[in-house]
Amino acid sequence: MKTFLILGGGTAGTMMAVKMSKKLDPRQWKIIVVDQEPSHVYQPGLLFLPFGVYQPQDVLKERRSFLPRSVEYIETPIERIEPEANRVVLGKDQRVIGYDYLVIATGATIRPQETEGLMDGGWRKNIFDFYTYDGAVALADFLKKFEGGKVVVSVAEMPIKCPVAPLEFIFLADWYFAKRGIRNKVDLILATPLPGAFTKPKASAMLGSLMEKKHIHVEPDFAIMEVDSGSNAIRSYDGREVPYDLLVSIPVNMGAEVIENSEMGDDLYFVPTDKETLQSKKYENIWVLGDAANIPASKAGAVVHFQMEPAVENILAHMQGKPMHAKFDGHANCYIETGYNKAALIDFNYEVEPLPGKYPLPLVGPFSLLQESVINHWGKLAFRFMYWNMLLRDIPLPVSNHMSMVGKKLN
């Protein structure tokens, strides 16, 4: 009996387990998923928790319920991977599992300890994250009592999970404080290491313009050096200081500790991965999916969906000793909440930046690219249903894996 081992039971790990359970002969293959957390978190929903749009039950479900019965699920920490020996060491009991093929889908985690002073004194008092469930819930409690002041959203370093989430948070904050009638008492500031609101020129221009319209100040090229919780200020390496009453931090994002322990990652503990085949650059029987890979694609759930078909095709081809022809083109699309029941939408890949237009059909849409619309907002909210009931259960979505230029305006 051969073993197909998947490390991580999040979006990528779950989707891979479901798909491979339909492809591999159960008389020849055993599929195992390992994860240390019992709950599956709908990570895009964490953005909405602080503002009361979603409740905890909307973003948490039992992980095991999404895995086929034929898949063995082991709930334990993962100590290390020993790729030269084709085995993984689990938990404190040092249980060893050998594998024939390995999928690393261990995701990314926030590392607030990487920024000096971030966890000193103010952490979870007037300094919060919303990239974790606990952080988002704690921030929701704080916002209910917040009566005004300087709100700073600070991005420590790129890459991060869902690169547009900090922008969405500050747009929603603008709406939330207006709804509470205290927007005139709140200064909103985005401190980012990027030269503008976003990485791509057209998207950055559109989002930057929206920031100005909403009276949100952008502090660009801000490489954070330290947090001084005693004086409620963040400081950059070039000497700038930004005071805050509430600091919403997007800390350094890094790969999982198991990658660090296994010495398989880059400086941020993301695994070197071929950006097209999604195969490990060093080990031919290892594939790396989602946030765990160091490929130049967005770390977002929609990207995992677009990765899955080429990854499965290449794994099966490799098992059969055939050439791997399937390629992931870096396709990503993302709804960007802009507040007031509106959202924008971007669609891009490795080669093509976000462009204006209609999606997925030209002229008809119904979604607008690089433009706010109510329909985009409802598309964002509808994705939660699609995630729980279609994406994780391998029910096809009406979206192509490869990015199309149909409906996009080049000029």
C-alpha atoms as a printed R data frame, in Angstrom:
    type eleno elety resid chain resno       x      y       z
1   ATOM     1    CA   MET     A     1   0.000  0.000   0.000
2   ATOM     2    CA   LYS     A     2   1.382  3.395  -1.008
3   ATOM     3    CA   THR     A     3   0.872  6.585   0.989
4   ATOM     4    CA   PHE     A     4  -0.227  9.972  -0.295
5   ATOM     5    CA   LEU     A     5   0.411 12.313   2.615
6   ATOM     6    CA   ILE     A     6  -0.984 15.835   2.907
7   ATOM     7    CA   LEU     A     7   0.320 18.205   5.561
8   ATOM     8    CA   GLY     A     8  -2.281 20.845   6.372
9   ATOM     9    CA   GLY     A     9  -6.063 20.572   6.323
10  ATOM    10    CA   GLY     A    10  -6.906 24.101   5.204
11  ATOM    11    CA   THR     A    11  -8.162 25.105   1.781
12  ATOM    12    CA   ALA     A    12  -5.346 23.549  -0.250
13  ATOM    13    CA   GLY     A    13  -5.018 20.382   1.834
14  ATOM    14    CA   THR     A    14  -8.751 19.720   1.902
15  ATOM    15    CA   MET     A    15  -9.230 20.287  -1.811
16  ATOM    16    CA   MET     A    16  -6.290 18.052  -2.647
17  ATOM    17    CA   ALA     A    17  -7.591 15.262  -0.397
18  ATOM    18    CA   VAL     A    18 -11.053 15.388  -1.969
19  ATOM    19    CA   LYS     A    19  -9.727 15.397  -5.529
20  ATOM    20    CA   MET     A    20  -7.141 12.655  -5.016
21  ATOM    21    CA   SER     A    21  -9.662 10.423  -3.243
22  ATOM    22    CA   LYS     A    22 -11.471 10.318  -6.601
23  ATOM    23    CA   LYS     A    23  -8.306  9.707  -8.614
24  ATOM    24    CA   LEU     A    24  -6.323  7.121  -6.635
25  ATOM    25    CA   ASP     A    25  -7.281  3.457  -6.330
26  ATOM    26    CA   PRO     A    26  -8.028  2.871  -2.599
27  ATOM    27    CA   ARG     A    27  -6.719 -0.685  -2.951
28  ATOM    28    CA   GLN     A    28  -3.298  0.731  -3.793
29  ATOM    29    CA   TRP     A    29  -3.199  4.122  -2.094
30  ATOM    30    CA   LYS     A    30  -3.831  5.406   1.399
31  ATOM    31    CA   ILE     A    31  -4.515  9.142   1.699
32  ATOM    32    CA   ILE     A    32  -3.644 10.823   5.010
33  ATOM    33    CA   VAL     A    33  -4.246 14.433   6.079
34  ATOM    34    CA   VAL     A    34  -2.467 15.861   9.124
35  ATOM    35    CA   ASP     A    35  -3.411 19.089  10.879
36  ATOM    36    CA   GLN     A    36  -3.191 20.232  14.489
37  ATOM    37    CA   GLU     A    37  -6.421 22.279  14.616
38  ATOM    38    CA   PRO     A    38  -9.927 20.744  14.768
39  ATOM    39    CA   SER     A    39 -11.615 23.760  13.135
40  ATOM    40    CA   HIS     A    40 -11.491 24.817   9.515
41  ATOM    41    CA   VAL     A    41 -11.387 28.612   9.317
42  ATOM    42    CA   TYR     A    42 -12.898 30.537   6.431
43  ATOM    43    CA   GLN     A    43 -10.081 33.050   6.391
44  ATOM    44    CA   PRO     A    44 -11.711 35.699   4.141
45  ATOM    45    CA   GLY     A    45 -14.453 35.914   6.752
46  ATOM    46    CA   LEU     A    46 -12.054 37.076   9.469
47  ATOM    47    CA   LEU     A    47 -12.093 40.505   7.828
48  ATOM    48    CA   PHE     A    48 -15.802 40.867   8.612
49  ATOM    49    CA   LEU     A    49 -15.755 39.712  12.239
50  ATOM    50    CA   PRO     A    50 -14.464 42.986  13.756
51  ATOM    51    CA   PHE     A    51 -17.330 44.916  12.132
52  ATOM    52    CA   GLY     A    52 -20.120 42.505  13.089
53  ATOM    53    CA   VAL     A    53 -20.905 41.586   9.479
54  ATOM    54    CA   TYR     A    54 -20.107 37.932  10.200
55  ATOM    55    CA   GLN     A    55 -20.450 36.007  13.433
56  ATOM    56    CA   PRO     A    56 -18.044 33.297  14.683
57  ATOM    57    CA   GLN     A    57 -20.278 30.470  13.428
58  ATOM    58    CA   ASP     A    58 -19.979 31.874   9.909
59  ATOM    59    CA   VAL     A    59 -16.224 31.317   9.725
60  ATOM    60    CA   LEU     A    60 -15.615 28.130  11.745
61  ATOM    61    CA   LYS     A    61 -16.597 24.558  10.904
62  ATOM    62    CA   GLU     A    62 -15.340 21.117  11.868
63  ATOM    63    CA   ARG     A    63 -12.371 20.198   9.701
64  ATOM    64    CA   ARG     A    64 -13.135 16.476   9.520
65  ATOM    65    CA   SER     A    65 -16.577 17.085   8.009
66  ATOM    66    CA   PHE     A    66 -15.016 18.197   4.712
67  ATOM    67    CA   LEU     A    67 -12.745 15.194   4.261
68  ATOM    68    CA   PRO     A    68 -13.952 11.990   2.556
69  ATOM    69    CA   ARG     A    69 -14.432  9.006   4.872
70  ATOM    70    CA   SER     A    70 -11.771  7.124   2.941
71  ATOM    71    CA   VAL     A    71  -9.197  9.743   3.973
72  ATOM    72    CA   GLU     A    72  -7.411  9.171   7.272
73  ATOM    73    CA   TYR     A    73  -7.292 12.333   9.371
74  ATOM    74    CA   ILE     A    74  -4.682 12.781  12.091
75  ATOM    75    CA   GLU     A    75  -5.016 15.743  14.451
76  ATOM    76    CA   THR     A    76  -1.590 16.502  15.848
77  ATOM    77    CA   PRO     A    77   1.241 19.015  15.473
78  ATOM    78    CA   ILE     A    78   3.788 18.233  12.771
79  ATOM    79    CA   GLU     A    79   7.316 18.189  14.138
80  ATOM    80    CA   ARG     A    80   9.436 17.931  10.987
81  ATOM    81    CA   ILE     A    81   9.722 16.608   7.459
82  ATOM    82    CA   GLU     A    82  12.631 14.350   6.547
83  ATOM    83    CA   PRO     A    83  12.456 14.483   2.740
84  ATOM    84    CA   GLU     A    84  15.607 12.477   2.126
85  ATOM    85    CA   ALA     A    85  14.002  9.569   3.982
86  ATOM    86    CA   ASN     A    86  10.485 10.199   2.635
87  ATOM    87    CA   ARG     A    87   8.972 10.478   6.077
88  ATOM    88    CA   VAL     A    88   7.356 12.936   8.502
89  ATOM    89    CA   VAL     A    89   7.686 13.045  12.275
90  ATOM    90    CA   LEU     A    90   4.489 13.978  14.109
91  ATOM    91    CA   GLY     A    91   3.794 15.542  17.482
92  ATOM    92    CA   LYS     A    92   5.346 14.997  20.852
93  ATOM    93    CA   ASP     A    93   5.132 11.227  20.585
94  ATOM    94    CA   GLN     A    94   7.459 11.365  17.549
95  ATOM    95    CA   ARG     A    95   5.206  9.126  15.473
96  ATOM    96    CA   VAL     A    96   6.717  8.572  12.033
97  ATOM    97    CA   ILE     A    97   4.736  8.336   8.796
98  ATOM    98    CA   GLY     A    98   6.436  7.315   5.585
99  ATOM    99    CA   TYR     A    99   5.128  8.607   2.283
100 ATOM   100    CA   ASP     A   100   5.445  7.972  -1.431
101 ATOM   101    CA   TYR     A   101   4.095 11.395  -2.351
102 ATOM   102    CA   LEU     A   102   3.859 14.441  -0.120
103 ATOM   103    CA   VAL     A   103   1.774 17.609  -0.477
104 ATOM   104    CA   ILE     A   104   2.843 20.509   1.719
105 ATOM   105    CA   ALA     A   105  -0.125 22.778   2.404
106 ATOM   106    CA   THR     A   106   0.922 24.132   5.786
107 ATOM   107    CA   GLY     A   107  -0.007 27.723   4.985
108 ATOM   108    CA   ALA     A   108   1.395 30.920   6.446
109 ATOM   109    CA   THR     A   109   1.246 32.238   9.991
110 ATOM   110    CA   ILE     A   110   1.614 35.678  11.500
111 ATOM   111    CA   ARG     A   111   4.792 36.275  13.496
112 ATOM   112    CA   PRO     A   112   4.205 39.416  15.598
113 ATOM   113    CA   GLN     A   113   7.347 38.643  17.597
114 ATOM   114    CA   GLU     A   114   9.392 39.542  14.494
115 ATOM   115    CA   THR     A   115   8.611 43.259  14.988
116 ATOM   116    CA   GLU     A   116  10.271 44.854  17.986
117 ATOM   117    CA   GLY     A   117   7.772 46.021  20.592
118 ATOM   118    CA   LEU     A   118   4.653 44.747  18.804
119 ATOM   119    CA   MET     A   119   3.768 42.319  21.592
120 ATOM   120    CA   ASP     A   120   4.983 44.535  24.452
121 ATOM   121    CA   GLY     A   121   2.263 46.052  26.587
122 ATOM   122    CA   GLY     A   122  -0.323 46.953  23.970
123 ATOM   123    CA   TRP     A   123  -0.920 43.570  22.343
124 ATOM   124    CA   ARG     A   124  -4.648 42.755  22.446
125 ATOM   125    CA   LYS     A   125  -5.217 45.991  24.432
126 ATOM   126    CA   ASN     A   126  -5.016 48.656  21.757
127 ATOM   127    CA   ILE     A   127  -2.949 46.623  19.284
128 ATOM   128    CA   PHE     A   128  -4.736 43.858  17.379
129 ATOM   129    CA   ASP     A   129  -4.486 41.635  14.339
130 ATOM   130    CA   PHE     A   130  -7.417 40.314  12.325
131 ATOM   131    CA   TYR     A   131  -5.526 37.560  10.486
132 ATOM   132    CA   THR     A   132  -6.316 35.088  13.287
133 ATOM   133    CA   TYR     A   133  -9.704 34.134  14.687
134 ATOM   134    CA   ASP     A   134  -8.763 35.162  18.235
135 ATOM   135    CA   GLY     A   135  -7.379 38.479  17.026
136 ATOM   136    CA   ALA     A   136 -10.469 39.305  14.949
137 ATOM   137    CA   VAL     A   137 -12.830 38.496  17.836
138 ATOM   138    CA   ALA     A   138 -10.799 40.576  20.298
139 ATOM   139    CA   LEU     A   139 -10.730 43.484  17.847
140 ATOM   140    CA   ALA     A   140 -14.523 43.286  17.457
141 ATOM   141    CA   ASP     A   141 -14.927 43.753  21.213
142 ATOM   142    CA   PHE     A   142 -12.553 46.734  21.186
143 ATOM   143    CA   LEU     A   143 -14.249 48.481  18.252
144 ATOM   144    CA   LYS     A   144 -17.638 48.408  19.957
145 ATOM   145    CA   LYS     A   145 -16.236 50.693  22.678
146 ATOM   146    CA   PHE     A   146 -13.919 52.821  20.527
147 ATOM   147    CA   GLU     A   147 -15.014 56.465  20.492
148 ATOM   148    CA   GLY     A   148 -12.433 58.064  18.233
149 ATOM   149    CA   GLY     A   149  -8.770 58.784  17.614
150 ATOM   150    CA   LYS     A   150  -6.047 57.715  15.232
151 ATOM   151    CA   VAL     A   151  -6.551 54.272  13.714
152 ATOM   152    CA   VAL     A   152  -3.412 53.002  12.019
153 ATOM   153    CA   VAL     A   153  -3.394 49.881   9.827
154 ATOM   154    CA   SER     A   154   0.232 48.774   9.645
155 ATOM   155    CA   VAL     A   155   1.595 46.229   7.176
156 ATOM   156    CA   ALA     A   156   4.934 44.996   8.503
157 ATOM   157    CA   GLU     A   157   6.362 43.262   5.443
158 ATOM   158    CA   MET     A   158   5.383 41.582   2.182
159 ATOM   159    CA   PRO     A   159   4.329 38.953   1.242
160 ATOM   160    CA   ILE     A   160   1.170 38.557   3.312
161 ATOM   161    CA   LYS     A   161  -1.927 36.430   3.070
162 ATOM   162    CA   CYS     A   162  -4.534 38.193   0.934
163 ATOM   163    CA   PRO     A   163  -2.585 41.337  -0.023
164 ATOM   164    CA   VAL     A   164  -5.752 43.423  -0.363
165 ATOM   165    CA   ALA     A   165  -7.113 42.592   3.121
166 ATOM   166    CA   PRO     A   166  -5.426 45.595   4.822
167 ATOM   167    CA   LEU     A   167  -7.093 47.897   2.264
168 ATOM   168    CA   GLU     A   168 -10.441 46.191   2.773
169 ATOM   169    CA   PHE     A   169 -10.116 46.588   6.527
170 ATOM   170    CA   ILE     A   170  -9.506 50.323   6.334
171 ATOM   171    CA   PHE     A   171 -12.334 50.806   3.810
172 ATOM   172    CA   LEU     A   172 -14.705 48.891   6.093
173 ATOM   173    CA   ALA     A   173 -13.474 50.917   9.057
174 ATOM   174    CA   ASP     A   174 -14.427 54.091   7.171
175 ATOM   175    CA   TRP     A   175 -17.935 52.683   6.669
176 ATOM   176    CA   TYR     A   176 -18.211 51.292  10.211
177 ATOM   177    CA   PHE     A   177 -17.290 54.534  11.945
178 ATOM   178    CA   ALA     A   178 -19.619 56.496   9.646
179 ATOM   179    CA   LYS     A   179 -22.440 54.115  10.516
180 ATOM   180    CA   ARG     A   180 -21.735 54.729  14.211
181 ATOM   181    CA   GLY     A   181 -21.738 58.475  13.629
182 ATOM   182    CA   ILE     A   182 -18.131 59.033  14.737
183 ATOM   183    CA   ARG     A   183 -16.252 59.103  11.408
184 ATOM   184    CA   ASN     A   184 -15.412 62.779  11.990
185 ATOM   185    CA   LYS     A   185 -13.673 61.744  15.208
186 ATOM   186    CA   VAL     A   186 -11.460 59.137  13.539
187 ATOM   187    CA   ASP     A   187  -8.269 59.559  11.495
188 ATOM   188    CA   LEU     A   188  -7.585 56.538   9.262
189 ATOM   189    CA   ILE     A   189  -3.980 55.855   8.243
190 ATOM   190    CA   LEU     A   190  -2.479 53.024   6.190
191 ATOM   191    CA   ALA     A   191   1.243 52.527   6.838
192 ATOM   192    CA   THR     A   192   2.552 50.232   4.124
193 ATOM   193    CA   PRO     A   193   5.977 49.094   2.881
194 ATOM   194    CA   LEU     A   194   4.659 49.475  -0.674
195 ATOM   195    CA   PRO     A   195   5.107 52.693  -2.696
196 ATOM   196    CA   GLY     A   196   1.323 53.018  -2.926
197 ATOM   197    CA   ALA     A   197  -1.949 51.362  -2.039
198 ATOM   198    CA   PHE     A   198  -1.179 48.183  -4.031
199 ATOM   199    CA   THR     A   199   1.621 46.523  -5.971
200 ATOM   200    CA   LYS     A   200   0.277 46.809  -9.540
201 ATOM   201    CA   PRO     A   201   0.168 50.271 -11.190
202 ATOM   202    CA   LYS     A   202  -3.441 50.415 -12.474
203 ATOM   203    CA   ALA     A   203  -4.879 48.831  -9.325
204 ATOM   204    CA   SER     A   204  -2.713 51.017  -7.106
205 ATOM   205    CA   ALA     A   205  -3.912 54.162  -8.902
206 ATOM   206    CA   MET     A   206  -7.579 53.180  -8.608
207 ATOM   207    CA   LEU     A   207  -7.325 52.145  -4.955
208 ATOM   208    CA   GLY     A   208  -5.172 55.136  -4.086
209 ATOM   209    CA   SER     A   209  -7.781 57.442  -5.585
210 ATOM   210    CA   LEU     A   210 -10.433 55.728  -3.490
211 ATOM   211    CA   MET     A   211  -8.315 56.282  -0.391
212 ATOM   212    CA   GLU     A   212  -8.150 59.997  -1.125
213 ATOM   213    CA   LYS     A   213 -11.892 60.163  -1.739
214 ATOM   214    CA   LYS     A   214 -12.542 58.553   1.630
215 ATOM   215    CA   HIS     A   215  -9.990 60.791   3.400
216 ATOM   216    CA   ILE     A   216  -7.713 57.882   4.297
217 ATOM   217    CA   HIS     A   217  -4.068 58.841   4.581
218 ATOM   218    CA   VAL     A   218  -1.473 56.506   3.038
219 ATOM   219    CA   GLU     A   219   2.006 56.466   4.551
220 ATOM   220    CA   PRO     A   220   3.992 54.754   1.736
221 ATOM   221    CA   ASP     A   221   7.378 53.033   1.852
222 ATOM   222    CA   PHE     A   222   6.983 52.649   5.598
223 ATOM   223    CA   ALA     A   223   9.380 49.893   6.702
224 ATOM   224    CA   ILE     A   224   8.414 49.453  10.321
225 ATOM   225    CA   MET     A   225  11.322 49.280  12.752
226 ATOM   226    CA   GLU     A   226   9.521 49.175  16.087
227 ATOM   227    CA   VAL     A   227   6.312 49.664  18.005
228 ATOM   228    CA   ASP     A   228   6.503 51.894  21.061
229 ATOM   229    CA   SER     A   229   3.432 50.889  23.051
230 ATOM   230    CA   GLY     A   230   4.430 53.256  25.849
231 ATOM   231    CA   SER     A   231   3.980 56.309  23.642
232 ATOM   232    CA   ASN     A   232   1.523 54.668  21.206
233 ATOM   233    CA   ALA     A   233   3.602 55.142  18.073
234 ATOM   234    CA   ILE     A   234   5.195 53.110  15.308
235 ATOM   235    CA   ARG     A   235   8.553 54.078  13.833
236 ATOM   236    CA   SER     A   236  10.168 53.296  10.502
237 ATOM   237    CA   TYR     A   237  13.822 52.703   9.703
238 ATOM   238    CA   ASP     A   238  14.013 56.079   7.955
239 ATOM   239    CA   GLY     A   239  12.997 57.906  11.135
240 ATOM   240    CA   ARG     A   240   9.302 58.549  10.497
241 ATOM   241    CA   GLU     A   241   6.895 58.196  13.417
242 ATOM   242    CA   VAL     A   242   3.148 57.561  13.187
243 ATOM   243    CA   PRO     A   243   1.116 57.884  16.408
244 ATOM   244    CA   TYR     A   244  -1.959 55.737  17.029
245 ATOM   245    CA   ASP     A   245  -4.808 55.218  19.449
246 ATOM   246    CA   LEU     A   246  -5.646 51.898  17.831
247 ATOM   247    CA   LEU     A   247  -3.037 49.908  15.920
248 ATOM   248    CA   VAL     A   248  -4.322 47.206  13.583
249 ATOM   249    CA   SER     A   249  -1.252 45.209  12.676
250 ATOM   250    CA   ILE     A   250  -0.655 42.853   9.791
251 ATOM   251    CA   PRO     A   251   2.485 41.284  11.249
252 ATOM   252    CA   VAL     A   252   5.243 39.552   9.323
253 ATOM   253    CA   ASN     A   253   3.819 36.484   7.565
254 ATOM   254    CA   MET     A   254   6.021 33.395   7.531
255 ATOM   255    CA   GLY     A   255   5.729 29.743   6.664
256 ATOM   256    CA   ALA     A   256   4.846 27.114   9.240
257 ATOM   257    CA   GLU     A   257   7.236 26.079  12.004
258 ATOM   258    CA   VAL     A   258   7.513 22.600  10.509
259 ATOM   259    CA   ILE     A   259   9.171 24.123   7.431
260 ATOM   260    CA   GLU     A   260  11.591 25.982   9.697
261 ATOM   261    CA   ASN     A   261  12.306 22.806  11.694
262 ATOM   262    CA   SER     A   262  12.850 20.842   8.495
263 ATOM   263    CA   GLU     A   263  15.178 23.446   6.948
264 ATOM   264    CA   MET     A   264  13.190 23.261   3.715
265 ATOM   265    CA   GLY     A   265  12.261 26.915   3.288
266 ATOM   266    CA   ASP     A   266  13.655 30.284   2.273
267 ATOM   267    CA   ASP     A   267  14.363 33.110   4.729
268 ATOM   268    CA   LEU     A   268  10.633 33.414   5.500
269 ATOM   269    CA   TYR     A   269  10.175 29.617   5.656
270 ATOM   270    CA   PHE     A   270   8.223 29.359   2.410
271 ATOM   271    CA   VAL     A   271   9.139 26.305   0.340
272 ATOM   272    CA   PRO     A   272  11.016 26.855  -2.974
273 ATOM   273    CA   THR     A   273   8.493 25.735  -5.587
274 ATOM   274    CA   ASP     A   274   8.275 25.680  -9.370
275 ATOM   275    CA   LYS     A   275   5.742 28.402 -10.089
276 ATOM   276    CA   GLU     A   276   4.147 26.526 -13.004
277 ATOM   277    CA   THR     A   277   4.218 22.838 -12.064
278 ATOM   278    CA   LEU     A   278   3.919 23.498  -8.271
279 ATOM   279    CA   GLN     A   279   6.476 20.764  -7.677
280 ATOM   280    CA   SER     A   280   9.178 21.266  -5.065
281 ATOM   281    CA   LYS     A   281  12.325 22.562  -6.693
282 ATOM   282    CA   LYS     A   282  14.417 20.054  -4.755
283 ATOM   283    CA   TYR     A   283  12.288 16.931  -4.205
284 ATOM   284    CA   GLU     A   284  10.451 15.399  -7.139
285 ATOM   285    CA   ASN     A   285   7.813 13.586  -5.055
286 ATOM   286    CA   ILE     A   286   6.781 16.713  -3.130
287 ATOM   287    CA   TRP     A   287   4.240 19.319  -4.234
288 ATOM   288    CA   VAL     A   288   3.651 22.626  -2.475
289 ATOM   289    CA   LEU     A   289   0.316 24.414  -2.596
290 ATOM   290    CA   GLY     A   290  -1.273 27.609  -1.354
291 ATOM   291    CA   ASP     A   291   0.424 29.933   1.095
292 ATOM   292    CA   ALA     A   292   3.256 27.484   1.853
293 ATOM   293    CA   ALA     A   293   4.887 27.984  -1.568
294 ATOM   294    CA   ASN     A   294   7.315 30.798  -2.353
295 ATOM   295    CA   ILE     A   295   5.897 31.394  -5.842
296 ATOM   296    CA   PRO     A   296   5.168 35.008  -6.914
297 ATOM   297    CA   ALA     A   297   1.379 34.585  -6.724
298 ATOM   298    CA   SER     A   298  -1.055 36.010  -4.208
299 ATOM   299    CA   LYS     A   299  -1.509 34.022  -1.025
300 ATOM   300    CA   ALA     A   300  -5.293 33.688  -1.206
301 ATOM   301    CA   GLY     A   301  -7.941 30.982  -1.314
302 ATOM   302    CA   ALA     A   302  -9.007 31.734  -4.887
303 ATOM   303    CA   VAL     A   303  -5.430 31.122  -5.996
304 ATOM   304    CA   VAL     A   304  -5.555 27.655  -4.430
305 ATOM   305    CA   HIS     A   305  -8.627 26.885  -6.513
306 ATOM   306    CA   PHE     A   306  -6.771 27.871  -9.680
307 ATOM   307    CA   GLN     A   307  -3.704 25.840  -8.644
308 ATOM   308    CA   MET     A   308  -5.583 22.625  -7.984
309 ATOM   309    CA   GLU     A   309  -6.234 21.354 -11.508
310 ATOM   310    CA   PRO     A   310  -2.654 21.704 -12.800
311 ATOM   311    CA   ALA     A   311  -1.258 20.330  -9.529
312 ATOM   312    CA   VAL     A   312  -3.435 17.204  -9.683
313 ATOM   313    CA   GLU     A   313  -2.687 16.672 -13.375
314 ATOM   314    CA   ASN     A   314   1.049 16.956 -12.771
315 ATOM   315    CA   ILE     A   315   1.041 14.649  -9.759
316 ATOM   316    CA   LEU     A   316  -0.849 11.973 -11.681
317 ATOM   317    CA   ALA     A   317   1.454 12.371 -14.690
318 ATOM   318    CA   HIS     A   318   4.496 12.029 -12.429
319 ATOM   319    CA   MET     A   319   3.054  8.880 -10.838
320 ATOM   320    CA   GLN     A   320   2.671  7.386 -14.299
321 ATOM   321    CA   GLY     A   321   6.150  8.405 -15.413
322 ATOM   322    CA   LYS     A   322   4.786 10.846 -17.981
323 ATOM   323    CA   PRO     A   323   5.883 14.439 -18.737
324 ATOM   324    CA   MET     A   324   4.152 17.154 -16.714
325 ATOM   325    CA   HIS     A   325   2.442 19.512 -19.145
326 ATOM   326    CA   ALA     A   326  -0.077 21.299 -16.901
327 ATOM   327    CA   LYS     A   327   0.902 24.813 -15.905
328 ATOM   328    CA   PHE     A   328  -0.379 27.211 -13.271
329 ATOM   329    CA   ASP     A   329  -0.344 30.721 -14.755
330 ATOM   330    CA   GLY     A   330  -0.469 32.612 -11.459
331 ATOM   331    CA   HIS     A   331  -4.173 33.348 -11.867
332 ATOM   332    CA   ALA     A   332  -5.706 35.283  -8.992
333 ATOM   333    CA   ASN     A   333  -8.899 37.188  -8.562
334 ATOM   334    CA   CYS     A   334 -10.192 38.968  -5.525
335 ATOM   335    CA   TYR     A   335 -13.151 41.043  -4.488
336 ATOM   336    CA   ILE     A   336 -12.059 44.127  -2.562
337 ATOM   337    CA   GLU     A   337 -14.623 45.371  -0.055
338 ATOM   338    CA   THR     A   338 -14.788 49.158  -0.205
339 ATOM   339    CA   GLY     A   339 -17.582 49.783   2.296
340 ATOM   340    CA   TYR     A   340 -21.174 50.983   1.945
341 ATOM   341    CA   ASN     A   341 -22.223 47.661   0.377
342 ATOM   342    CA   LYS     A   342 -19.820 48.040  -2.511
343 ATOM   343    CA   ALA     A   343 -16.709 46.206  -3.656
344 ATOM   344    CA   ALA     A   344 -14.181 46.243  -6.458
345 ATOM   345    CA   LEU     A   345 -12.764 43.216  -8.284
346 ATOM   346    CA   ILE     A   346  -9.316 42.440  -9.639
347 ATOM   347    CA   ASP     A   347  -8.297 39.562 -11.922
348 ATOM   348    CA   PHE     A   348  -4.662 38.996 -12.903
349 ATOM   349    CA   ASN     A   349  -1.829 36.473 -13.254
350 ATOM   350    CA   TYR     A   350   1.964 36.290 -13.439
351 ATOM   351    CA   GLU     A   351   2.124 38.285 -16.669
352 ATOM   352    CA   VAL     A   352  -0.959 40.521 -16.699
353 ATOM   353    CA   GLU     A   353  -1.718 43.169 -14.089
354 ATOM   354    CA   PRO     A   354  -5.302 43.907 -12.946
355 ATOM   355    CA   LEU     A   355  -7.134 45.678 -15.778
356 ATOM   356    CA   PRO     A   356 -10.509 47.431 -16.003
357 ATOM   357    CA   GLY     A   357 -13.443 45.775 -17.740
358 ATOM   358    CA   LYS     A   358 -16.207 43.260 -17.061
359 ATOM   359    CA   TYR     A   359 -15.990 39.752 -15.583
360 ATOM   360    CA   PRO     A   360 -16.483 37.001 -16.532
361 ATOM   361    CA   LEU     A   361 -18.379 38.091 -19.687
362 ATOM   362    CA   PRO     A   362 -17.555 41.148 -21.845
363 ATOM   363    CA   LEU     A   363 -20.071 44.011 -21.620
364 ATOM   364    CA   VAL     A   364 -22.450 41.863 -19.520
365 ATOM   365    CA   GLY     A   365 -20.236 41.093 -16.528
366 ATOM   366    CA   PRO     A   366 -22.065 41.048 -14.172
367 ATOM   367    CA   PHE     A   367 -18.965 41.989 -12.156
368 ATOM   368    CA   SER     A   368 -16.916 45.128 -12.758
369 ATOM   369    CA   LEU     A   369 -13.114 45.085 -12.786
370 ATOM   370    CA   LEU     A   370 -11.240 47.907 -11.035
371 ATOM   371    CA   GLN     A   371 -14.542 49.612 -10.288
372 ATOM   372    CA   GLU     A   372 -16.849 49.719  -7.276
373 ATOM   373    CA   SER     A   373 -20.283 48.118  -7.572
374 ATOM   374    CA   VAL     A   374 -23.017 46.674  -5.384
375 ATOM   375    CA   ILE     A   375 -22.971 43.438  -7.407
376 ATOM   376    CA   ASN     A   376 -19.279 43.002  -6.622
377 ATOM   377    CA   HIS     A   377 -20.131 43.268  -2.924
378 ATOM   378    CA   TRP     A   378 -22.758 40.559  -3.213
379 ATOM   379    CA   GLY     A   379 -20.272 38.453  -5.144
380 ATOM   380    CA   LYS     A   380 -17.869 38.772  -2.211
381 ATOM   381    CA   LEU     A   381 -20.535 37.702   0.282
382 ATOM   382    CA   ALA     A   382 -21.735 34.854  -1.961
383 ATOM   383    CA   PHE     A   383 -18.248 33.388  -2.052
384 ATOM   384    CA   ARG     A   384 -18.637 32.171   1.550
385 ATOM   385    CA   PHE     A   385 -21.502 29.883   0.491
386 ATOM   386    CA   MET     A   386 -19.519 28.729  -2.524
387 ATOM   387    CA   TYR     A   387 -16.465 28.062  -0.360
388 ATOM   388    CA   TRP     A   388 -18.221 25.854   2.196
389 ATOM   389    CA   ASN     A   389 -20.582 24.101  -0.210
390 ATOM   390    CA   MET     A   390 -18.728 23.927  -3.528
391 ATOM   391    CA   LEU     A   391 -15.029 24.733  -3.398
392 ATOM   392    CA   LEU     A   392 -14.155 22.377  -0.533
393 ATOM   393    CA   ARG     A   393 -16.436 19.642  -1.889
394 ATOM   394    CA   ASP     A   394 -14.987 19.637  -5.419
395 ATOM   395    CA   ILE     A   395 -18.144 20.929  -7.074
396 ATOM   396    CA   PRO     A   396 -17.044 22.837 -10.197
397 ATOM   397    CA   LEU     A   397 -17.247 26.618 -10.057
398 ATOM   398    CA   PRO     A   398 -18.236 28.630 -13.168
399 ATOM   399    CA   VAL     A   399 -14.773 30.178 -13.384
400 ATOM   400    CA   SER     A   400 -11.847 29.149 -15.607
401 ATOM   401    CA   ASN     A   401  -8.624 28.099 -13.893
402 ATOM   402    CA   HIS     A   402  -6.595 30.058 -16.436
403 ATOM   403    CA   MET     A   403  -6.960 33.793 -16.654
404 ATOM   404    CA   SER     A   404  -8.799 35.045 -19.711
405 ATOM   405    CA   MET     A   405  -8.402 38.422 -21.400
406 ATOM   406    CA   VAL     A   406 -12.065 38.353 -22.379
407 ATOM   407    CA   GLY     A   407 -13.848 41.452 -21.123
408 ATOM   408    CA   LYS     A   408 -10.669 43.282 -20.136
409 ATOM   409    CA   LYS     A   409  -9.645 46.692 -21.474
410 ATOM   410    CA   LEU     A   410  -5.983 47.025 -22.364
411 ATOM   411    CA   ASN     A   411  -6.032 50.810 -22.691
